[in-house]
Amino acid sequence: MDEQPRPTLSVAETAAFLEISRNFCYELVRRREIPAIRFGPRLTVPKKALNDLLTIGVPLGQGQEPVDIRCPKSASGRAH
């Protein structure tokens, strides 16, 4: 059986990809600035959502405010 690429990254993998600390990446997830999905105790970051976040962002200094992209909270109050 062919192994398919994973559709998500761990928070540690996301931090390495963005070249930020793992703790700061968790903070950004907590603030819903990086989209994440919780599977029990495990947080994962969908690759497509991360790519969309990086693609949609507006460069600063162009006379525009940065795009504020946040994941909606679920009924439990946690980001999904």
Summary of the structure (lengths in Angstrom):
residues: 80
radius of gyration: 13.9
end to end distance: 30.8
largest distance: 51.4
contacts: 169
relative contact order: 0.18
helix: 34%
strand: 16%
